[in-house]
């Protein structure tokens, strides 16, 4: 009797997990679409107001503030585009993740919030770079999902007689 109950619960749980597993790629797509668009918007905003961003970076004592502002704007604009469509997803996510880590570390209030990651997590996740940082981290670790240009390219390369992945 008990083993039948355990088997039933296990089967129910496995079915539930299977349904959730099918939602992984749509979730990753939603993250990429939403946050990729946000990255693009922020990059475009910085690019079209480069003088204000340069002044802000000057006040933060960042090196070469104009070039840094231009680089950050282009990283967010172009990286956001690549992130949205799942192109070079993990490399793009790494660049965006590092960019947002630097955003945390460059602004004095956010630097303090970053240092509170374990002691006062509400400060850490309440800081403005957090959601961008976390979205980039998720795609960096989990990949873009099946609804991505990267996945299409892997399938296309795999159908040309070359293995899509090799197992060592």
N, C-alpha and C positions, 0 to 999 in steps of 0.2 A: 504494500500500500504506500509506504513512504517513498520507495524508489519510483513508483509511478507518479507521485506528486512532484518529486524532484525532476523527473524527466519532462513532465508537462511544463513546469516552470522554466526549465532550461530551454525547451523548445520555444516557448513563448518569448523568452528573453532574446534568443537567437533571431527569431523573426523580427522583433522590434529593432535589434541592432542592424539587421539587414536593411530594413527600411531607412534607418538613419544613415547608413553607409551610402545609400543611393542619393542622399541629400548633400553629400560632401561637395561634389563638383558644382551643383547650383549655388551652394553657400560661397564657395571660393570665387565663383563668377560674380556673385553679388558684391563681395568684398572688393574684387578688382574693379568692377564697374563704378561703384560708388566712390571708393577712395582714389582710384586712378583719376576720375573726373575732378575730385577735390584737389589732388596734386596739380593737375593741369590748370585749374582755376587759380590756385595760389601762385604757380609759376608765371602764368600770364599776368596776374596782378603785379607781381614783383617786376616783371619785364617792362610793363607799361608805366610803372612808377619807380624806375630804377634810381632816380635821384633821391627819393624818400628812403628807399631801402639802403642806399649807399650811406646816407646820413645816419640811419639807425645802426648800421654796421660800424660806422666811424665811432659812434658813441659807445659801442661795445668794445672798442679797441681791437677789432679784428684786423688782421693784416690785409693789405691791398683791398680796402673796403669796396671799391667800385668793381674790381675784377671778381671779388668774392660774391658780391651781390649778383653780378651777371651769371656767374657759375651756378649759384644756388637757384636762380630763376630758371636757367636752362635745364638743370637737373630735374627740377620739379615739373616743368612743362613737358620736356621730352620723356623723362622717366615716367610721368603720369600717363602719357600716351602708351608707352610700351607696357606698363603695368596693366592698363585697362584691357588691352587686347591679348595679354599673355604672351608677349614677345620677349625672348631672353629673360624669362620671368624671374629666375632665381638670381641672376646677375643684377637685373634691374632692381629687384627687391633689396638686395644687399646694398646697392648704391643709395637707394632711398632710405633704408634703415640707418646707414651711417650718416646720411644727411640729417635725419631727424634726431639721431643721437647727438650730433654736433649742435643742433638747434637747442636741445636740452642743456648742453654743456656751455653754450655761448652766452645765454641770457642768465644774468645772476639769479633771478627768482626761480627760473626753471632748473638751474644747476642745483639749487637747494632742494627743489622738488625731486630731482633725479636721485639725489643722495638719500632721500627718504623712501626709496623703493621698498625697504623692509620695515623700517621703523614707523613710518606714517604713510602707508600705501595710498591713502586718499589724496595726499599731496601729489604723489607720483602720477596716479591716473587722472588727477584733476588738472594737470598741466596741459597747455594747448598742444604740444607736440605728441602727446600720448597716443591718440587714436591713429594718427598717421604712422607712428612708430610701430604700434601693435599690428596694424594692417600689413605693413611691409614685413614684419617678423613672421606673421602667419603664412604669407605666400612664400617667403624665403624657406621656411621649414617644410610646409605641406605641399608646395608646388602650386601651379596654377589651376589644376583640375583638368577635366577632359574638354571643357569648352574654352580652349585657348589655341592661339596660333602655334605655340610650341608643340602641343599635342598633335595638331594636324601635320606639322612638319615631321614629327617622329613617325607618324603613320605613313606619310608619303615616302619618307626615306626607307622605311621598313618594307614597303611594297616594291621598291626598286631593286630587290635582291640583296640588300644589305640589312643586317639585323638592326632593329630599332634600339635594342639594348643588348649588351653582351654580359653574360654572367661569368665571372672568374672563379 
